[in-house]
Amino acid sequence: MARVRDIEIDEVPADCQTTYKRFSEEYGPFLNQVKVFAHRPPALKHIMGLLLDLADEALLPKRYLEIVLVVVSKFNECTYCVAHHAPRLSEQGLSPETVENILEADCPGLDEVDRLVRDYAVQVTEKPQYMRDAIFEQLKAHFTEEQIVELTLRTALCGFFNRFNDALQIGMEEGVIEDMLISGFDEKALPDHAAAAE
């Protein structure tokens, strides 16, 4: 249970209810997150609405989007996001072993572009002020400028979601861990906050 109460769909303004429903059902099993965002209807409407619009456009290949989301979430140790996105990345052709070890420099199963996207996501998350032009030249060999902007946006936005989820202790929806296990992952692949606190 989150640190704030759940807001049900009938409590939000009518112009936010479509976003509430679509994000919690079509975008993924994110109902617990939507119920917290719904405390602030403008955030629900515009932030989650933005993600729905970007998904509808599908400008960025899903494989690279999911690499970004898993890399940033693992880097920030967000259990909620890793559990939700690791199976999605596996659906894009990466093995559970690759997904679990994606932050390792010599991670198996990544091609040249996968590694570039992974390394870019880490740099944007860790120390963007120290990034060199060379990585952008590499990105431009594989992505349009619009895709690079979206890649950067989704990387930075994922860090926001990681912090939002953890600060408000948004609980895992029923079935998410089970889906992860069915996809070949082990619960040991999730960040262990209890061990870190010891």
Secondary structure, 3 states (H helix, E strand, C coil): CCCCCCCCHHHCCHHHHHHHHHHHHHHCCCHHHHHHHCCCHHHHHHHHHHHHHHHHHCCCCHHHHHHHHHHHHHHCCCHHHHHHHHHHHHHCCCCHHHHHCCCCCCCCCCCHHHHHHHHHHHHHHHCHHHCCHHHHHHHHCCCCHHHHHHHHHHHHHHHHHHHHHHHCCCCCCCCHHHHHHHCCCCHHHCCCHHHHHC
